[in-house]
Amino acid sequence: MRTTPRPTWGIVGVLSTAALALTGSAAAASPGEEPCRISVGTAVIRHTPSKTAPKAGVGRLDQKCRFHGYSRDVNWAHITMKGSGVDGWVDRHSVSTAKEELAPSGP
């Protein structure tokens, strides 16, 4: 007897499908992402969470970004700069994710 193979979804497929059904869009922010901004004059963005890692770019005061999470030691924040799309790691004290602190710091 021949049987038709059934698709196997796995937990990731099921959760992704459920998330799409709830949001109605594939363009929704990934879980754990939130808006952020650079909170220091200049933040060096590095390819990996290390002071000796090559530079990926630079973020300037009040530039907006997307926060993806922290390194295991919570010393580095993984971000993507809005506009330029530069993705990398900055010192955790260089970004602000708190909603009340996302407003520009200037006058």
C-alpha distances in whole Angstrom, upper triangle without the diagonal:
4,7,10,13,15,19,21,24,26,30,32,29,29,33,34,32,34,37,37,36,39,41,40,41,39,43,44,46,43,44,47,49,52,55,58,61,63,66,68,70,68,65,63,59,58,55,54,56,59,62,62,59,59,60,58,60,63,63,66,68,66,63,60,57,53,53,50,51,53,53,52,56,56,59,57,56,53,54,53,56,56,57,57,54,55,53,54,56,59,61,60,64,64,61,62,59,60,60,64,65,63,66,68,71,73,76
4,7,9,12,16,18,22,24,27,29,26,27,31,31,29,31,34,34,33,37,39,37,37,36,40,41,43,40,41,44,46,49,52,55,58,60,63,65,67,65,61,60,56,55,51,51,53,56,59,59,56,56,57,55,57,60,60,63,64,63,60,57,53,50,50,47,48,50,50,50,53,54,56,54,53,50,51,50,53,53,54,54,50,52,49,51,53,56,58,57,61,61,58,59,56,58,58,61,62,60,63,65,67,70,73
4,6,9,12,15,18,21,24,25,23,23,27,27,26,28,31,30,30,33,35,34,34,33,37,37,39,37,37,41,42,46,49,51,55,57,60,62,64,62,58,57,53,52,49,48,50,53,57,57,53,54,55,52,54,57,57,60,61,59,57,53,50,47,47,43,45,47,47,47,50,51,53,51,50,47,48,47,50,50,51,51,47,49,47,48,50,53,55,54,58,58,55,55,52,54,54,58,58,56,59,61,64,67,69
4,6,10,12,16,19,22,23,20,21,24,24,23,25,28,27,27,30,32,30,31,29,33,34,36,34,35,38,39,43,46,48,52,54,57,59,61,59,56,54,51,49,46,46,48,51,54,54,51,51,52,49,51,54,54,57,58,56,53,50,47,44,44,41,42,45,45,45,48,49,51,49,47,44,45,44,47,46,47,47,44,46,44,45,47,51,53,52,55,55,52,52,49,51,51,55,56,53,56,58,61,64,66
4,7,9,13,15,19,20,17,18,22,22,20,23,25,25,25,28,30,29,29,27,31,32,33,31,32,35,36,40,43,45,49,51,54,56,58,55,52,51,47,46,43,42,44,47,51,51,47,48,48,46,48,51,51,54,55,53,50,47,44,41,41,37,39,41,41,41,45,45,47,45,44,41,41,41,44,43,45,45,41,43,40,42,44,47,49,48,52,51,49,49,46,48,48,52,53,50,53,55,58,61,63
4,6,9,12,16,17,14,14,18,18,17,19,22,22,21,25,26,25,26,24,28,29,30,28,29,32,33,37,40,43,46,48,51,53,55,53,50,49,45,44,41,41,42,45,49,49,46,46,47,44,46,49,48,51,53,51,48,45,41,38,38,35,36,39,39,39,42,42,45,43,41,38,39,38,41,41,43,43,39,41,38,40,42,45,47,46,49,49,46,46,43,45,45,49,50,47,50,53,55,58,61
4,6,10,13,13,11,12,15,15,14,16,19,18,19,22,24,22,23,21,25,25,27,25,25,28,30,33,36,39,42,44,47,50,52,49,46,45,42,41,38,37,39,42,45,46,42,43,43,40,43,45,45,48,49,47,44,41,38,34,34,31,33,35,35,35,39,39,42,40,38,35,35,35,38,37,39,39,35,37,35,36,38,41,43,42,46,45,43,43,40,42,42,46,46,44,47,49,52,54,57
4,6,10,11,9,10,13,14,13,15,18,18,19,21,23,23,23,21,24,24,25,23,23,26,28,31,34,37,40,43,45,48,50,48,44,43,40,38,36,35,36,39,43,43,40,41,41,39,41,43,43,46,47,45,43,40,36,33,32,29,30,32,33,32,36,36,39,37,35,32,33,33,36,36,38,38,34,36,33,34,36,39,41,40,43,43,41,41,38,40,40,44,44,42,45,47,50,53,56
4,7,7,5,6,9,10,10,12,14,15,15,18,20,19,19,18,21,21,22,19,19,23,24,28,31,34,37,39,42,44,47,45,41,40,37,36,33,32,34,37,40,41,38,39,39,36,38,40,40,43,44,42,40,36,33,29,29,26,27,29,30,30,33,33,36,34,32,29,30,30,33,33,35,35,32,33,30,31,33,36,38,37,40,40,37,37,34,36,36,40,40,39,42,44,46,49,52
4,6,6,6,9,10,11,13,14,16,17,19,20,21,21,19,22,21,22,19,18,21,23,27,30,32,36,38,40,43,45,43,40,39,35,34,32,30,31,35,38,39,36,37,38,35,37,39,39,42,43,41,39,35,32,28,27,24,25,27,27,27,30,30,33,32,30,27,29,29,32,33,35,35,31,32,29,30,31,34,36,34,38,38,36,36,33,34,35,39,39,37,41,43,45,48,51
4,6,5,6,8,10,10,12,14,15,16,18,19,19,18,20,19,19,16,15,18,20,24,27,30,33,35,38,40,43,41,38,37,34,33,30,29,29,33,37,37,35,36,36,34,36,37,37,40,40,38,36,33,30,26,25,21,22,24,25,24,28,28,31,29,27,25,27,27,30,31,33,34,30,31,28,28,29,32,33,32,35,35,33,33,30,31,32,35,36,35,38,40,42,46,48
4,5,5,6,8,10,10,12,14,15,16,17,17,15,17,16,16,13,13,15,18,21,24,27,30,32,35,37,40,38,34,34,30,30,27,26,27,30,34,35,32,33,33,30,32,34,33,36,37,35,33,30,26,23,22,19,19,22,23,23,26,26,29,27,25,22,23,24,27,27,30,30,26,27,24,25,26,29,31,29,33,33,30,30,27,29,30,33,34,32,35,37,40,43,45
4,6,5,6,8,10,11,12,14,15,16,15,13,16,16,17,14,15,18,19,23,26,29,32,34,37,39,42,40,37,36,32,32,29,29,30,33,37,38,34,35,35,32,34,36,35,38,39,37,35,31,28,24,24,21,22,25,26,26,30,29,32,30,28,25,25,25,28,28,30,31,27,28,26,27,29,32,34,32,35,35,33,32,29,31,31,35,36,34,37,39,41,44,47
4,6,5,6,9,10,11,12,14,15,15,14,17,17,18,15,15,18,20,23,26,29,33,35,38,41,43,42,38,38,35,34,32,31,32,35,39,40,37,38,38,35,37,38,37,40,40,38,36,32,29,26,25,22,23,26,27,27,31,30,33,31,29,27,27,27,30,30,32,33,29,31,28,29,31,33,35,33,36,36,33,33,30,31,31,35,36,34,37,39,42,45,47
4,5,5,6,9,10,11,12,14,14,13,15,14,14,12,11,15,17,20,23,26,29,32,34,37,40,38,35,35,32,32,30,29,29,33,36,37,35,36,35,32,34,35,34,36,37,35,33,29,26,22,22,19,20,23,24,25,28,27,30,28,26,24,24,24,27,27,30,30,27,28,26,27,28,30,32,30,33,33,30,29,26,27,27,31,32,30,33,36,38,41,44
4,5,5,6,9,10,11,11,11,9,12,11,12,10,11,14,15,18,21,25,28,31,33,36,38,37,34,34,30,30,28,28,28,32,35,36,33,34,33,30,32,33,32,35,35,33,31,27,24,20,20,18,20,23,24,25,29,27,30,28,25,22,22,22,25,24,27,28,24,26,23,25,26,29,31,29,32,32,29,28,25,27,27,30,31,29,32,34,37,40,42
4,5,5,6,9,10,10,10,10,13,13,15,13,14,17,19,21,24,27,31,34,36,39,41,40,37,37,33,33,31,31,32,36,39,40,37,37,37,34,35,36,35,37,38,35,33,30,27,23,24,21,23,26,28,29,32,31,34,31,28,26,26,25,28,27,29,30,27,29,27,28,30,32,35,33,36,35,32,31,28,30,29,33,34,31,34,37,39,42,44
4,5,5,6,9,10,11,11,14,13,14,13,13,16,18,20,23,27,30,33,35,39,41,40,37,37,34,34,33,32,33,36,39,41,38,39,38,35,36,37,35,38,38,35,33,29,27,23,23,21,23,26,28,29,32,30,33,31,28,26,26,26,28,27,30,31,28,30,28,29,30,33,35,32,35,35,32,31,27,28,27,31,32,30,33,36,38,41,43
4,5,5,6,8,9,9,11,9,11,10,10,13,14,17,20,23,27,30,32,35,37,36,34,34,31,31,30,30,30,34,37,38,35,36,35,32,33,33,32,34,34,31,29,26,23,20,20,18,20,23,25,26,30,28,30,28,25,23,23,22,25,24,26,28,25,27,24,26,27,29,31,29,32,31,28,27,23,25,24,27,29,27,29,32,35,38,40
4,5,5,5,6,6,9,8,11,11,12,16,16,18,21,24,27,30,33,36,38,37,34,35,32,32,31,31,31,35,38,39,36,36,35,32,33,34,32,34,35,32,30,26,24,20,21,20,22,26,28,29,32,30,33,30,27,24,24,23,25,23,25,27,24,26,25,27,29,31,33,31,34,33,29,29,25,26,25,29,30,28,30,33,36,38,40
4,6,5,8,9,12,11,14,14,15,18,19,21,23,27,30,33,36,39,41,40,38,38,35,36,34,34,35,39,41,43,40,40,39,36,36,37,35,37,37,35,33,29,27,24,24,23,25,28,31,32,35,33,36,33,30,28,27,26,28,27,29,30,28,30,28,31,32,34,36,34,36,36,32,31,28,28,27,31,32,30,32,35,38,40,42
4,6,8,10,12,10,13,13,13,16,17,18,21,24,28,31,33,37,39,38,36,37,34,35,34,34,34,38,40,42,39,40,38,35,36,36,34,36,35,32,31,27,25,22,22,21,23,27,29,30,33,31,34,32,28,27,26,25,27,25,28,30,27,29,28,30,31,33,34,32,34,34,30,28,25,25,24,27,29,27,29,32,35,38,40
4,5,8,9,7,10,11,12,15,15,16,18,22,25,29,31,34,36,36,33,34,31,33,32,32,32,36,38,40,37,37,36,32,33,33,31,33,32,29,28,24,22,19,20,19,22,26,28,30,33,30,32,30,27,25,23,22,24,22,24,26,24,27,25,27,29,30,32,30,32,31,28,26,23,24,22,25,27,24,27,29,32,35,37
4,7,9,9,12,14,15,18,18,19,21,24,28,31,33,37,39,38,36,36,33,34,33,34,34,38,41,42,39,39,37,34,34,35,33,34,34,31,29,26,24,21,23,22,25,28,31,33,35,33,35,33,29,27,25,24,25,23,25,27,25,28,27,29,31,33,35,33,35,34,30,29,26,27,25,28,30,27,29,32,35,37,39
4,5,6,10,12,14,17,16,17,19,22,25,28,31,34,36,35,33,33,30,31,30,31,32,35,38,39,36,35,34,30,31,31,30,32,32,29,27,23,21,19,20,20,23,26,29,31,34,31,33,30,27,24,23,21,22,20,22,24,21,24,23,26,28,30,32,31,33,32,28,27,24,26,24,27,28,25,27,30,33,35,37
4,6,9,10,12,16,15,16,18,21,24,27,30,33,35,33,31,31,28,29,27,28,29,33,35,36,33,33,31,28,28,29,28,30,31,28,26,22,20,17,19,18,21,24,26,28,31,29,31,28,25,22,20,19,20,19,20,22,19,22,21,23,25,28,30,29,32,30,27,27,24,25,24,28,28,26,28,30,33,35,37
4,7,9,12,14,13,14,15,18,21,24,27,30,31,30,28,28,25,26,25,26,27,31,33,34,31,30,29,25,25,26,25,27,27,25,22,19,17,14,16,16,19,23,25,27,30,28,29,26,23,20,18,16,17,15,17,18,16,19,18,21,23,25,28,27,29,27,24,24,21,23,22,25,25,22,24,26,29,32,34
4,6,9,12,10,11,13,16,19,23,25,28,30,29,27,28,25,26,25,26,26,30,32,34,31,31,29,26,26,26,24,26,26,24,21,18,16,13,14,14,17,21,23,26,28,26,27,25,21,19,17,15,17,15,17,19,17,19,18,21,22,24,27,25,27,26,22,21,18,20,19,22,23,20,22,25,28,30,32
4,6,8,6,8,10,13,16,19,22,25,27,26,24,24,21,23,22,22,23,26,29,30,27,27,26,23,23,23,21,23,24,21,19,15,13,9,11,10,13,17,20,22,24,22,24,21,17,15,13,12,14,13,16,18,15,17,15,17,19,20,23,21,23,22,19,18,15,17,16,20,20,18,20,22,25,28,30
4,6,6,9,12,14,18,20,23,26,28,27,24,24,21,22,21,20,21,25,27,29,26,26,25,22,23,24,22,24,25,23,21,17,14,10,10,9,11,15,17,19,22,20,22,19,16,14,13,13,15,15,18,19,16,17,15,16,18,20,22,20,23,22,19,19,16,18,18,22,22,19,23,25,27,30,33
4,6,9,12,15,18,21,23,26,29,28,25,25,22,23,22,21,21,25,27,29,27,28,27,24,25,25,23,26,26,24,22,18,16,12,11,9,10,14,16,18,21,18,21,19,16,14,14,15,18,18,21,22,19,20,17,18,18,20,22,19,22,22,19,18,15,17,17,21,21,19,23,25,27,30,33
4,7,10,12,16,18,20,23,26,25,22,23,20,20,20,19,18,22,24,27,24,26,24,22,23,23,21,23,23,21,20,17,14,10,8,6,7,10,13,15,17,15,17,15,12,11,12,13,16,17,20,21,18,18,16,16,16,17,18,16,19,19,16,15,12,14,15,18,18,17,21,23,25,28,31
4,7,9,13,15,18,21,23,22,19,20,18,19,18,18,18,21,24,26,23,24,22,20,20,20,18,20,20,18,17,13,10,6,5,5,7,11,14,16,19,16,17,15,11,10,9,10,13,13,16,17,15,15,13,14,14,15,17,15,17,17,14,13,10,13,13,17,16,15,18,20,22,25,28
4,7,10,13,15,19,21,21,18,20,18,20,20,20,19,22,24,27,25,25,23,21,20,20,17,18,18,15,14,11,9,6,5,7,9,12,16,18,20,17,18,16,12,11,10,11,12,12,16,17,15,16,14,15,15,15,17,14,16,15,12,10,7,9,10,13,13,11,14,17,19,22,25
4,7,11,13,16,18,18,16,18,17,19,20,20,20,23,24,27,24,25,22,20,19,17,14,15,15,12,11,7,6,5,6,9,11,14,17,20,21,18,19,16,12,12,9,10,10,10,13,15,14,15,14,15,15,15,16,14,15,14,10,9,6,9,8,12,11,8,11,13,16,18,21
4,7,9,12,15,15,13,15,14,17,18,19,18,21,21,24,22,23,20,18,16,15,12,12,11,9,9,6,5,6,6,10,11,13,16,19,20,16,16,14,10,11,8,9,9,10,13,15,14,14,13,14,13,12,13,11,12,10,6,5,5,8,8,11,9,7,10,11,13,16,19
4,6,9,11,12,11,13,13,16,18,19,18,20,20,23,22,22,19,17,15,13,9,9,8,5,5,4,5,8,9,13,14,15,18,21,21,18,17,15,12,12,10,10,9,10,12,14,14,14,14,14,13,12,13,12,11,9,6,6,7,9,10,11,9,6,9,8,10,13,16
4,6,8,8,7,10,11,14,17,18,17,18,18,21,20,19,16,15,13,10,6,6,5,5,5,7,7,10,11,14,15,15,18,21,20,17,15,13,11,12,10,11,9,11,13,14,14,13,13,13,12,10,10,10,9,6,5,6,9,12,13,14,10,9,11,10,10,13,16
4,7,8,8,12,13,17,20,20,18,19,19,22,21,22,19,18,16,13,9,8,5,6,8,10,11,13,13,16,16,16,19,22,21,17,15,14,13,15,13,15,13,15,17,18,18,17,17,16,14,11,11,10,8,5,5,6,9,11,13,13,9,9,10,9,8,11,14
4,6,7,10,12,16,19,20,18,18,17,20,20,20,17,17,15,11,9,7,5,8,10,12,13,16,16,19,19,18,20,23,21,18,16,15,14,16,15,16,14,16,18,18,19,17,18,16,15,11,10,11,8,5,7,9,13,15,17,16,12,13,14,11,10,12,15
4,7,10,13,16,20,21,20,20,18,20,20,20,17,17,14,10,8,6,5,8,10,13,15,18,18,21,21,21,22,26,24,21,19,17,17,18,17,17,15,17,18,18,19,17,19,18,16,13,13,14,12,9,11,13,16,18,20,19,15,15,15,12,11,12,15
4,7,9,13,16,18,17,17,15,17,17,16,13,13,10,7,6,5,6,10,10,13,14,17,17,20,20,19,20,24,22,20,17,15,15,16,14,15,13,16,17,15,17,15,16,14,13,10,11,13,12,8,10,13,17,19,21,21,17,16,17,15,14,15,19
4,6,9,13,14,13,13,12,14,14,14,10,11,9,6,5,6,8,11,10,12,12,14,14,16,17,16,17,20,19,17,14,12,11,12,11,12,11,14,16,15,15,12,13,11,10,7,8,10,9,6,8,12,15,18,20,21,17,16,18,16,15,17,21
4,6,10,11,11,11,9,11,10,10,7,8,6,5,6,9,11,14,13,14,13,15,15,17,17,16,16,19,18,17,14,11,12,12,11,12,12,15,16,14,14,11,11,9,8,6,8,11,12,9,11,15,17,21,23,24,20,19,21,19,19,21,24
4,7,9,9,10,10,11,9,9,6,5,5,5,7,10,13,15,13,13,12,13,13,14,14,14,14,17,17,16,13,10,10,9,8,9,9,13,15,12,12,8,8,6,5,5,8,11,13,10,11,15,16,20,22,24,20,19,21,20,20,22,26
4,6,7,7,8,9,6,6,4,5,7,9,11,14,17,18,16,17,14,15,14,14,15,14,13,16,16,15,13,10,10,9,10,11,12,16,17,15,13,10,8,5,5,6,9,12,14,12,14,17,19,22,25,27,24,22,25,24,24,26,30
4,7,8,10,10,6,6,6,5,9,11,13,17,20,21,19,19,16,16,15,14,15,14,13,16,17,16,15,11,12,10,11,11,13,17,18,15,13,10,8,5,6,9,12,15,17,16,16,20,21,24,26,29,26,24,27,26,27,29,33
4,6,9,9,6,8,9,9,12,14,16,19,21,23,21,20,17,16,15,14,13,12,10,12,13,13,12,9,10,9,11,13,15,19,21,18,16,13,10,7,6,9,11,13,16,15,16,20,20,24,26,29,26,25,28,27,28,30,34
4,7,9,7,10,11,11,13,14,15,19,20,22,20,20,17,16,14,13,12,9,7,10,10,10,8,6,8,8,11,14,16,20,22,20,18,15,12,8,5,7,8,10,13,13,14,17,18,22,24,27,24,23,26,26,26,29,33
4,5,5,9,10,12,14,15,17,19,21,23,22,22,20,20,17,17,15,13,10,12,11,12,9,8,11,12,14,17,18,22,24,22,20,17,14,11,8,9,9,12,14,14,16,20,21,24,27,29,26,26,28,28,27,30,34
4,6,8,9,12,13,14,16,18,20,22,21,22,20,21,19,19,18,15,13,15,14,14,11,10,13,14,16,18,19,23,25,22,21,17,16,12,10,9,9,12,14,14,16,20,22,25,28,29,26,26,28,27,26,28,32
4,7,9,12,14,15,18,20,23,25,24,25,23,23,22,21,20,18,15,17,16,17,14,13,16,16,18,20,21,24,26,23,22,18,17,13,12,12,12,16,18,17,20,23,25,28,31,33,29,29,31,30,29,31,35
4,6,9,12,13,16,19,22,24,22,23,20,21,19,19,18,16,14,16,16,17,14,12,14,14,15,17,18,22,23,20,19,15,13,10,10,11,12,15,18,17,19,22,24,27,30,32,28,28,30,29,29,31,35
4,6,9,12,15,18,21,23,21,22,20,21,20,20,20,18,17,20,19,20,17,15,16,15,16,16,17,20,21,18,17,13,12,10,11,12,14,17,19,17,19,23,25,28,30,32,29,28,30,29,29,30,34
4,6,8,11,14,18,20,18,19,17,18,18,18,19,18,17,20,20,19,17,14,14,14,13,14,14,17,18,15,14,10,11,9,9,10,13,16,17,15,17,20,22,26,28,29,26,25,27,25,25,27,31
4,7,10,14,17,18,16,16,14,16,16,16,17,17,17,20,21,20,18,14,14,12,11,11,11,14,15,11,11,7,7,7,9,10,13,16,18,15,16,20,21,25,26,28,25,23,25,24,25,26,30
4,7,10,14,15,13,14,13,15,16,17,18,18,18,22,22,21,18,15,14,13,11,10,9,12,13,9,10,7,8,8,10,10,13,16,17,14,15,18,20,23,25,26,23,21,23,21,22,23,27
4,7,10,12,10,12,12,14,15,17,18,18,19,23,22,20,18,15,14,13,12,11,9,12,13,10,11,9,10,10,10,9,12,14,15,11,12,16,18,21,23,24,20,19,20,18,18,19,23
4,7,9,7,9,9,12,13,16,17,17,19,22,22,19,17,14,13,13,10,10,8,10,11,10,11,9,11,11,11,9,11,13,13,9,10,13,15,18,19,20,17,15,16,14,15,16,20
4,6,6,9,11,14,15,18,20,20,21,25,24,22,19,17,15,16,13,13,10,12,13,12,14,13,14,14,14,12,13,15,13,10,10,13,15,18,19,19,16,14,14,12,12,13,16
4,6,9,11,15,16,19,20,20,22,26,25,22,19,18,16,17,15,15,12,13,14,15,16,15,17,17,16,13,14,14,12,9,9,11,14,16,16,16,13,11,11,9,8,9,13
4,6,9,13,14,18,19,20,22,26,25,22,20,18,16,17,14,14,11,11,13,14,16,16,17,17,17,14,15,15,14,10,9,9,12,13,13,13,10,8,8,6,7,8,12
4,7,10,13,16,18,19,21,25,25,22,20,18,15,15,12,11,8,8,9,11,12,12,14,15,15,13,15,15,15,11,10,11,12,15,15,16,13,10,11,9,11,12,15
4,7,10,13,15,17,20,24,24,21,20,17,14,13,10,9,6,6,8,10,11,12,12,14,14,13,16,15,15,12,9,10,10,13,12,14,12,9,10,10,12,14,17
4,6,10,12,14,17,20,21,18,18,15,11,10,6,5,4,5,9,10,9,9,9,11,12,11,14,13,14,12,9,10,9,13,13,15,13,10,13,13,15,17,21
4,6,9,12,15,18,20,17,17,14,10,8,5,5,6,7,11,12,10,10,9,11,11,12,15,13,15,13,10,10,9,12,13,16,14,12,15,16,18,21,24
4,6,9,12,15,16,13,14,11,7,6,5,7,9,11,14,15,12,12,10,10,10,10,12,10,13,12,9,9,7,11,12,15,14,12,16,17,18,22,25
4,7,10,13,15,12,14,11,7,5,6,8,11,13,16,16,13,13,10,10,10,12,13,12,15,14,12,12,10,14,15,19,17,16,19,21,22,25,29
4,7,9,11,9,11,9,6,5,8,11,14,16,20,19,16,16,12,11,10,11,12,10,13,14,11,12,10,13,16,19,17,17,20,22,23,26,29
4,6,8,5,7,6,5,6,9,13,16,18,22,21,18,17,14,11,9,10,10,8,11,12,11,13,12,15,18,20,18,18,22,23,23,27,30
4,5,5,6,5,6,7,11,15,17,21,24,22,20,18,14,11,9,10,10,9,13,14,14,16,15,18,21,24,22,22,25,26,26,29,33
4,5,8,8,10,11,15,18,21,24,27,26,23,21,18,15,12,14,13,12,15,17,17,18,18,20,23,26,24,24,28,29,29,32,36
4,5,8,10,12,16,20,22,25,28,27,25,22,19,16,13,13,11,10,13,16,16,18,18,20,24,25,24,24,28,28,28,31,35
4,6,7,10,13,17,20,22,26,25,23,21,18,15,11,11,9,7,10,13,13,14,14,16,20,22,20,20,24,25,24,28,31
4,7,10,13,17,19,22,25,24,22,19,17,13,10,9,6,5,8,10,12,14,15,17,21,22,20,20,24,24,23,26,30
4,7,10,13,15,18,21,20,18,16,13,10,6,6,5,5,8,9,10,12,13,16,20,21,19,19,22,22,22,25,29
4,6,10,12,15,18,18,16,14,11,8,5,5,6,5,9,9,8,10,10,14,17,19,16,16,19,20,20,23,27
4,7,10,13,16,15,13,11,8,6,5,7,9,9,12,11,10,12,12,15,18,20,18,17,20,21,22,25,28
4,6,9,13,12,10,8,6,6,6,7,10,10,13,11,9,11,11,15,16,19,17,15,18,18,19,22,26
4,6,9,8,6,6,4,6,9,10,14,14,16,13,11,13,13,17,17,20,18,16,18,18,20,22,26
4,6,6,5,5,6,9,11,11,14,15,16,13,11,13,13,17,17,20,17,14,16,16,18,20,23
4,6,6,8,9,12,14,15,18,18,19,16,13,14,14,17,17,19,17,14,15,15,18,19,22
4,6,8,11,14,17,17,20,21,22,18,16,18,18,21,20,22,20,17,18,17,20,20,23
4,5,9,12,15,16,19,20,21,18,17,19,19,22,22,24,22,19,20,19,21,22,25
4,6,10,13,14,18,19,21,17,16,18,18,21,21,24,22,19,21,20,22,24,27
4,7,10,12,15,17,18,15,15,17,18,21,22,25,22,19,21,20,22,24,27
4,7,10,14,15,17,15,14,16,16,20,21,24,22,19,22,22,23,25,29
4,7,11,12,15,13,13,16,16,20,22,24,22,20,23,22,23,25,29
4,7,9,12,10,10,14,15,18,21,23,20,19,22,21,22,25,28
4,6,8,7,8,11,13,17,19,21,18,17,20,19,19,22,25
4,5,5,8,11,13,16,19,20,17,17,20,19,19,22,25
4,5,6,9,10,13,16,17,15,15,18,18,18,21,24
4,6,8,10,12,16,16,13,14,17,16,15,18,22
4,7,10,13,15,16,13,13,15,14,13,16,20
4,7,9,12,13,10,10,12,12,12,15,19
4,6,8,9,6,7,10,11,11,15,18
4,6,9,7,7,10,12,13,17,20
4,6,5,6,10,12,13,17,19
4,5,5,8,11,13,16,18
4,6,7,10,11,14,16
4,6,8,8,12,14
4,6,8,12,14
4,6,9,11
4,6,8
4,7
4
